[in-house]
Amino acid sequence: MPNDEQEGLTAGSQGKPTTVVSIREGIQANTRTAEYSDPVPIDVREVWETVLFGIVEILRDTPQLTFRPEDVYADLVEERSVLFMSKAGWMVLTIEKDQFTLERTLLIWLAYTYDKGGSNWATHHEWLNFVALNEGCSYIEARSAVPELEPYAIKNGWEVETRVYRREVLQDGC
């Protein structure tokens, strides 16, 4: 779960919470070609086995993540995050609000593609921008422990904002 204040997806200009249903109504009609489809919101209860498989793979490949699949499920069912699916895979989006500036960021909390290594997520940049604008966000953010993603992300307009270095506290003090 993200560390900054989490708001869930809300209508930024009106200041009132938006339900998953209203987000569905606000998504732009798909105008893409047959090989591309905009992600659509879906109830996690309808596709849990598919999503669970991806979450387990993500957690296996990224052991520093501390949440469990059940945490993701609960967050989605309680509508603090929204699950979107497309032909390429799925992603869990949420909104974070900076505690100092109050700027809102659309966070791609989790993303899973069925075909690995093909930069599938980049095909959704226009759609992500639309969702972020609709939700009153100033930024779109993704976090990854995959170093190979960095050059690709930078080439496609993303900026590296920070790197986190972590060290375990040792009992013997060394």
N, C-alpha and C positions, 0 to 999 in steps of 0.2 A: 504494500500500500504506500502511496506517495507520502512524503513527509510534510510538505507545506499544507496549509489549510485546504481541505478538500470540500468542494461544494457540490459535486455531482453536476450533471448537465442542467443548466438553468438558462432561462431567457435573460441575457445580460442587460438588455435595454429596459426591461420591465421589472427586473428585480424579484420576480416570483419564480418558484420552482417549476420546472418543466418536467412532465412525466415522460416516460418512454413513448407513450402514445403520441404526445404532441411533438416529440422529436421526429417520430415516423412521419407525421403530417408535414413537417417542415423540410424534409429531405427533397432535394431537387429531383425531378424526373430524370430517369436515365436516358441520356442522349448519346451513349457510346455505341461503338460497333459491337458486333456479336461476340468477339473474342474478349471484350472488356465489359465488366458490369460494375456499376457503383455498388459499394457495400450497402446492405440493408440491415436495419436493426432487427434483432430476433431475440425471442425469449430463451434464455439459457436452458430452461427446463425442456425445451423441444430438441436441443442439440447437445446436451451435456456430454454424452459419450464421445462425440467428435472433439469438443472443446477440451474435455478432460485429457484425452490423449495428447493434445498439443501442450497443455499446461505441464503435464508430467515430463514431456520431452524438454520443455524450456527449463524446468526446475532441475532436471538431471544435468543439463548442459551449463547451467548457471547456478552452482551451489551456493553462491553468496546471497541469493534471494531468500528471504526468510518467511514468506507466506506459504500457505498450503493451498492445494486446489480448492478445498472447502471454503477458504477465505475469499477466493475469487467468486465462487458460486454465491456466497452470502452477499457480497458487495453488489453483484448483478441483480439478484432477487430483490434486494432492498433498494434498488434503483439509485445507488450512489455512483454506479458506472453503467455503461451501456455496451452490449455486445453487438458488433456488426459483422456480417459475413458477406463474402463475394465468392466468385468462382476461384479466386486465387488463394483464399484462406479466410482468416478471421482476425479481428482486433477488438480489444477492450479499451474504450475511451472513457476518460473522466476529466473533470475540470479541477484545476488547482488555482487558488487565489494567493498571490504574494501577500504576506502579512503586513508588509511595509508600504508597498505601492498600490495594493489592491488590484493590480493587473491580473487578468485571468489568462490562464494557459490551458489549451487543449492538450492533454497528456495522452499519448499512445502508451497506455500502461503495459499492455501485452499485445504482441502481434505474432501470428503464426501463418506461414505460407506452406501450401502443400508441396510445391516444387521448390527445393532449396537452391540457393545461389543464383537466382535469376533476377534479383532486384524487383520482384513483383510488387512490393509495397510502393515503389516510386510511381507506379501508374495511378495511384490514388491521390497524388498531391493536390490536384485541383479540387477534388471532392473534400479532402481534409481542410483545405483553405475555406471552402464554402461552409462547412460545419463550424469551423472556428469563428468565422465572421458572424454566422447566425447566432452563435452563443456569446457574442461580445468579448471574444478572446483577442489578446494582442499577439500571442505567440502560439506556435505548435511545438511540442517537445516530444522527443523520443529518447529513451535511455537504453543503452546496450553495452554489454560486456564483450562484444565481438569486435576486436580491433580492425578486422578487415572491412568493416562497415564504414569506418571513418573517411577514407579517401573518396569513396563513392558518395557519401552524404555531403561532404564538402563540395564536391564537383557539382552537386545538384542543389546548391543554395542553402544548405544547412551550415550552422556554425558550431564549433566545439566550444561550449561555454565553460565547462569545468571537468576535471577528472578527480575522482575520489581515491585517496590512498588510505588504507586501513591496516592497522597492526593490532594484533591480539595483546591484551594485557597479560603479562606472564606472572605467575604466582611467585617465582623466585626473584623477580625484579630485573632480570637480565634481558 
